[in-house]
Amino acid sequence: MKTRIVLISALLASTLAFAQGTPPAPAGATAPGGPGGSGRPMQGMHHHGGPGDLFRGADANKDGAVSREEAQNMFNQHFNAVDLNKDGKLTPEEMRSAREAQRKNRTGHFQAAMDERFKKADANSDGSLSREEATASMPQLARDFDRLDANKDGKLTKEELQNAAHRRGPQEGRPGMMPPRS
């Protein structure tokens, strides 16, 4: 039994990171009461930061340690979130769906953060970044300015930056990252 839990935990660890990008559960939401479900308020299910946030979410009683019961409860919540048909089993399709949800959420969060950075850097609010605006607020863009300025008009638009990120493709790194310098 312990070996099975460890194997399932290891399998889910890579897939269940999708919870990092999912929106918080509504107040008072409970984990499904199906196989392994606790029916208790969801704690630690949604974390947006690193391992510290994951730990704090798992530490339900806030004693500075994660007990086996707390870890199992968190595992059950993650398992139940991935088990879309609530049959107590995870299929390859459910695992793929969870990974796709993770990818979409990360992309959405990254895009929102980039939109905010772009807006702050666009000092004159004209919807594009001049070389000076990029230099002042986004030095990597300034360094790659000539390559990123696809139409060579001396301005970077969101579209030019998005197109450059899409040309790079997901195999090159995280979604939306700038392509490598030539």
N, C-alpha and C positions, 0 to 999 in steps of 0.2 A: 504493500500500500504506500509506504513512504517513498519507495523508488518510483512508483507511478506518479505521485504528486510532484516529485522533483523533476521527472521527465516532462510532465505536462507544464510545469512552471517554466522550465527552460524553453520549451517550444513556444509558449505564450509570451515570454519576455520580449522577444523581438517583435512580435505582432502587436502586443498590447500597449506598446508605447504610443499608439494612436490616441490614447486618452490625453496625452499632453496637449493636443491641439483642439480637443473637443470643448464645446462650451460647457460651463458649469451646469450641474444638474439643478433643477428647480428646488427651491427650499422645501424640505420635507420629502423629497423623492426617496423611494426605497428601492433596494435591489430586488429583482424578481424573487419570488419565493419558491421557484422551481428547484431542481436538483442543485444543491449547494448554495442556494440563495439564502441570505440572512434575513431578508425582510426588514432590516434595520436601515436607518438613514444612510445614504451613500457618503462614505468618508474616504477621501484619498482617491476617489475615482477619477477626478479631473484635476490634473496638475499642469501648470503651464511653464514651469521652470525646469531646473535640473534635478539631479538625484536628491538634493536636500529637500526640495518640495515634495518629491515622491515619498521620502522618509517621513516627513511631517504629516503627510496625508495618511500614511499607513499607521502612524502612531496615534491610534484613536483616543487613548486615555491620556495622551500627552505626558507620559512618564519618561520620555527620552530614550525609549527602547521599543522595538517592534517585537511583540510576542508572537509565538507560533499562531495563536488564535487571530491576532490582528493581521498577520501576513495571509493566513487562510481566508479571512473575511475579504481582504483586498483582492486576493486571487479570485475568489468567488464572484465578486462584483465585476472584475474584468472579464472573467470567463462568461458570465451571463450577458455582458454587453456584446460580446462577439457571437454568442450562441443565438443567432437571429430567430431561429424557429423554436427556440426554448425546448429542445428535445434532450438537453443534457449532454449533447455531443457536439464537437466542433468538426465541421467538414472542411475540406480544402477550399470550397467556395466561400464559406464564412470567414476563413482566415484571409483569403484574397480580398474579400470585401473590407475587412478591418484594415488591411495594409493600404488599400485604396483610399479609405476614409482618412487614414493617417496622412497620406501624401497630400490629399486635397486640403486638409486642415492646415498642414504646415505651409503649403503654398499660399493659402489664403491669409494666414497670419503674416507671412513674409511680405506678401504684396501690400497688405495694410501698413506694415511698418515702413516699407519703401515709399509708399504714397505719402505718408506723414513726413518722412525725411525730405522728399522731393518738395513738398509744399513749404517746409521751413526754409529750404535752400533757395527757393524761388523768391528772392527778396522783392522783386518788382511785380510779382503775381501775374506774369504774362503767360504762364503755362509752360514755360521752357526755362532751361538753365543756360545762362551765358557761361563762357569760360571763367569769368571772374566769380560768378555765383558758385560754380562748381569748386573752384579753388578755395573759396572762403569756407564752404560748408561740407564738401564731399571730395576730399583730396584724391581718392582713387579714381573717381570719375574725371577729375581734372587731368590726372596723369594719362588716362586712356581717352581723353576727349576727342582727339582727331579720329581715332578708330571708331568710336561710338557715334560720332556725328555722321550718320549715313548719308544725308543729303548735302553735307558740307556747307550748311548755312550759318555756321558759327553758334548754333544752339542745340541743346539736347532736349528732346521731348520725352515724355513718358513712353510713347510708342517706340521711339528709337531704343530706349533702354530695354523695354520688354522684348523687342525683336532681337536685340543682341543676346539677351538671356535665353530666348527660345532657340536661337541658332546654336548655342552652346549645347543644349540638350541635357536631360537628366543624368546621363552617364558621366557627365563632367563634374557633378557635385550637386549641392543643394539647389532647389528650385529658385530661379531668379538671380543666381549668382552671375557676376559679370564673366564673360569669356576671358580666357587667358590672353595676355598681351602678345602681340605678334613679334 
